[in-house]
Amino acid sequence: MKFTYYPAEITNAICKKIGEADKAKITDIIDAVYQLKTLCENEYNSDYYRTFYKALEELTEVLEAETN
């Protein structure tokens, strides 16, 4: 699977949109998205992980376009 956005980019875009500024929460979210990315990289895991990650990447793209 080719990744367009990485966990920190996805997390930063979402947290910016929702106004989340708590660094501990942001770090936890980055870690969770990183674990999701790791699940996506394993071809034996279900495709629904990859589908969800792609949806997060699409959301990130939309959120970034809104700020430009």
Sequence and secondary structure as in RCSB ss.txt:
>XXXX:A:sequence
MKFTYYPAEITNAICKKIGEADKAKITDIIDAVYQLKTLCENEYNSDYYRTFYKALEELTEVLEAETN
>XXXX:A:secstr
   SS HHHHHHHHHHHHT   HHHHHHHHHHHHHHHHHHH TTS HHHHHHHHHHHHHHHHHHHHH 
